[in-house]
Structures are given as structure tokens and as C-alpha cells.
Amino acid sequence: MINIVVNSDSKYSINKLAIQGAVLEILQQSSLAGDFEIGVSIVGDRKMHEFNKKYRGIDSPTNILSFALEDSVSQAQLQHVPKVGFVKSPNKVTYLGDILISYPMVVKDAALEGVTVEQELLFLVQHGTKHLLGIHHE
């Protein structure tokens, strides 16, 4: 069983099934077996700014943040965290972590990239899912 919890303010027009499908595609490509849960939250710039400042020390919003459930790390290590394992609950579900995406930033990025808002959103969902699995970029 794979449980993908998608949370969003009703003012943001999102396709929850498409978001769940984007996560599933990456999990299937990774050949993971077992019971997993991942959270995806679509937030505004104010909330994203708050999280970015608190967890990365950057005083501005960003388009995406991923919070893998791993051992705690220092502020300097937050962008490239080596994978140390997942957290398995007593009910045998592996919680991979959470992805936060700023919807206003998605709209801006989509316009800059010449793609639809949904395409940009799904790209970021897959990008964040990869981060939760320990796949990082330079």
C-alpha cells in the first residue's frame, strides 16, 4: 500500500490524482516494495517563506522544500543530505517525508518556462519525491 496525502488550500486549483500519480511514477521507477506514506502540501508564499527561513535560513520563499524523515542534520548540510534510512512506524508503514510546494511560485515558474501550471507542479512533485528517496542534484 502506498498512501500519498495531498493537502492544499481550496484557493489553489490542483489535481490531487495527478499529484498522486506523479509520486507513484517515481516510487515505481525506484522499485520500492512495501507500505509507504508521503505527504505533499501546496502552500502560499507566506508559509513557504516561513519554512524556508526556519529550516534553511533563507529569508525568502522558494518553489519547493523536501523534508525527508532522517537523522537530524546541521543547517549547513540541509541541501545535500546523505541518505541514512527511512523511519518505519509500528504499523510497518515507511514514512518517506513531506514535500512543500509554493503554488504562487509554481505559477511564476510555469510562465517563465513556457509550460502549464500543472506541468510545472507535477515536475516539482517528482523532483521532491526524488529528494525524499535520496536522489539529489548538484
N, C-alpha and C positions, 0 to 999 in steps of 0.2 A: 504494500500500500504506500502510495506517495500522496501526502497531504500538502497542498500549496494554498496557503492562506493569503488572500489578496485583500488589502484594506485601502480604501480611498474615500476622500470627501466626495459627496454626491455632486459637487460642482464641477468635478473633473470627469470628462467623458472618456471612459476607458472600457475596454472589452476584457473582462476578467477571464473568460475562457481562452482568449488569445494569449494572455499573460501566462496562464497555467500551462498552455501548450508550449510556449517558448521555454519555460523552465523544464518541462518534461523532455523536450528535444535535447537539451544539454545533458540532463541526467542520463538519458538513454545512450547518448554518444559516449558517455563516460563509463558505460557498462556497470553501473552501480546496482547492487542487489540488496534487497531488504526493505525495511519500512523507514521512510524518510519524511521529514517535515521541513518546509522552508516558508518564510514569511516575506511578502512583498508589500510595501506600503508606498502609496502615491501621496506625496505631501506638497505643500506650498513652499515658496522660497523662504518665508519666515522660519518655518520649522526646520527646513534644511540648513539655513544659516545657523540656527541654534545648535544643531547636531554637529555641523562642520567645525564650529568654533570650540565646542566642548570636547570633541574627540580627536580633532586634527589640529586645533589651534589656529585655524584659518578663519578670519573674520569676514566671510562672505559665503553665499550659497554655492553649491556645486550641483552638478546634474545627478550624481549617484554616489551613494555610500553603501558599502557592504560590511556587515558585522558577522563574521564567522564565529561560531562558538568554539573558541580555542583557549589555551592558556593566556593569561593577561600578558601584554607586552608594553614596552615603553612607548612614549609619544613618538620617538624617532623611528621606531620600527613599524608604525601603523600602515604605511603604504605598501610595504613588501614583507608580509608576514610568512615565514616558512610554515608549512602545514604540519601540525603536531598531532592531529587527530580530531575526531568528532566527539560530541557529547551524546552518550546513549542513556536514555531515561529508563526508569524501572519497567515501563511498559514496552521496552525493546524498540522504540521509535528513535531513530537518529535525527537529532535536530541539527540541521546544517547551518542555520543562522537566518539573518534578516537582510533584506535589501530595501533601502530607502531611495526613492526617485522623486526629484522635483519636477512636477508637471509643468510649471511655467518655464523652467529651463529646457524641458523636452520640446515645448512649442518653439522656443527661440532656436534651439539646435536644429530642429527639423527644417525650419525656414532657411537657415544657413547652409544646410546640407542638401537642400532641394528634395527632401523626402517627406512622406506624410508623417503626421504626429504619431500615428500608430506604429509605423515602421521604426521610427526613432525610439519609441518607448520599448518595443519588443527587442530591438538591438541592445538597449541598456539593460533590460531584464536578463538577457542571455549573458551579457558582459558581467553583470553582478553575480549571476549563478556560477559562472566560471571562477570568479574570485572566491566564492564560498567553497569551491572544490579545490582551491589552492593553485589555480591556473592564473598567473599574473603576467602583466605586460611590463615592458621597460618604460 
